[in-house]
């Protein structure tokens, strides 16, 4: 299903991922630009770390079963690709995220802190997969990655609920979203997250954002995949 703005939404029956070897020609051919972009980024956010991350080089869906192939690269290479507008169409920024649905019908998001690579942007708690998400036989644990990032950024425990996944693809991204229902209302969860962040030295989230309708979409701060998901939840009209 298309949202009419270049994103496709696919409900998945299952999700699996593996780490594979890949010689990324774009990164090799653009090493100088990557280094200069990294210097520019560090000048703005000195705390950034050029560690290993995983990007996707292939995604296949058959009868609702999705399989993703990941390869390892450096964070600086990923940022350069994204900052350049994702010129290599053979590679995608693939990640997983928990989407908290509150007991009073809202969806919770977070605004990233000023010291992060995505300062000011508003989206669901998530992060780029890395080596800590790789299990035996090269299996990439996208469910575990989403749960880990959610716990780190919100301090909330996930309720027991069947795992279901929605893939939103577009703009060089593969966003694997897991909606999770919470019994508490949005204000209660917002307070709990604020308490968690107050105990953190440098919390990733500057604040929690509550979305109750498409009127709460912020086109300037919310990435396209977020607006596409909220449109699928709150209505088929314009999401910002």
C-alpha positions, -999 to 999 in steps of 0.1 A, spaced: 0 0 0 13 35 -9 7 66 12 6 88 -19 38 106 -9 65 81 -20 62 57 9 49 21 9 34 4 39 35 -34 41 21 -55 69 45 -84 75 38 -119 87 74 -125 98 107 -106 99 142 -121 96 177 -106 90 212 -118 84 247 -102 83 265 -108 50 298 -98 35 297 -68 12 323 -47 -6 306 -13 -6 320 4 -37 303 38 -30 321 41 4 354 31 -12 351 55 -41 340 85 -19 364 81 10 376 117 8 340 132 9 332 108 37 361 121 58 352 157 51 316 152 60 326 135 93 348 165 102 319 188 95 296 167 117 321 165 146 324 203 146 287 205 154 284 174 176 318 164 191 304 135 210 296 115 178 315 81 176 326 65 144 317 30 154 305 1 132 269 1 121 248 -22 99 231 -11 66 209 -31 43 219 -43 9 189 -63 2 153 -69 13 129 -96 0 93 -102 8 75 -134 -1 40 -142 11 44 -116 39 77 -131 51 105 -105 50 142 -112 49 168 -84 51 205 -87 43 228 -64 64 265 -55 60 288 -37 83 303 -2 77 313 28 97 289 54 112 308 81 92 300 63 59 264 60 68 261 97 77 278 107 45 254 86 25 224 101 42 237 137 41 244 133 4 207 123 -2 213 86 -4 229 85 -39 236 47 -37 201 31 -43 215 -4 -37 219 4 0 192 13 26 191 26 61 172 -2 77 162 -1 114 135 -14 138 115 6 163 88 1 190 58 23 184 40 30 218 3 32 215 -12 45 247 -44 35 265 -61 67 255 -55 63 218 -23 84 213 11 75 198 43 85 216 74 98 199 106 115 211 125 146 201 162 139 198 187 159 220 210 186 207 241 164 211 228 136 188 233 131 151 196 138 145 192 168 168 157 182 169 140 154 149 109 137 162 104 100 157 99 67 175 127 55 199 151 36 176 187 34 164 208 20 136 216 -17 142 251 -25 151 273 -55 161 255 -59 195 224 -69 175 242 -98 158 235 -133 172 248 -168 163 252 -177 126 250 -140 116 214 -135 126 205 -98 131 181 -95 159 158 -66 148 133 -73 175 160 -72 202 175 -40 186 141 -22 188 135 -34 224 170 -23 235 168 12 220 133 16 235 144 7 270 175 29 268 156 60 256 124 57 276 131 35 306 98 18 300 92 -20 302 75 -35 272 42 -52 280 35 -87 268 20 -85 234 22 -105 202 49 -91 178 35 -76 146 56 -56 121 48 -29 96 74 -20 70 75 16 58 98 20 28 109 52 11 136 79 9 163 53 12 149 39 44 134 6 55 116 13 88 104 -19 105 79 -7 131 63 -28 159 32 -12 174 29 -20 211 -2 -12 231 2 2 267 -25 3 293 -14 37 307 -25 69 292 -2 92 273 4 117 301 13 90 325 38 74 302 52 109 293 59 115 330 76 82 334 98 88 305 107 123 318 116 108 351 139 83 334 156 111 314 161 132 345 182 103 359 203 101 328 235 121 324 230 128 287 196 115 276 191 109 239 155 123 240 150 160 248 113 155 253 84 132 246 59 141 220 22 130 221 4 125 188 -34 122 189 -42 132 153 -27 143 120 -28 178 134 1 168 157 23 159 127 53 182 123 66 181 87 96 201 96 108 177 123 92 143 117 108 122 90 86 109 62 83 74 76 68 88 108 43 109 90 34 80 68 28 58 98 7 84 117 -14 88 85 -21 51 85 -32 53 122 -52 86 122 -65 88 87 -56 88 50 -52 125 46 -21 147 45 4 140 73 19 175 76 
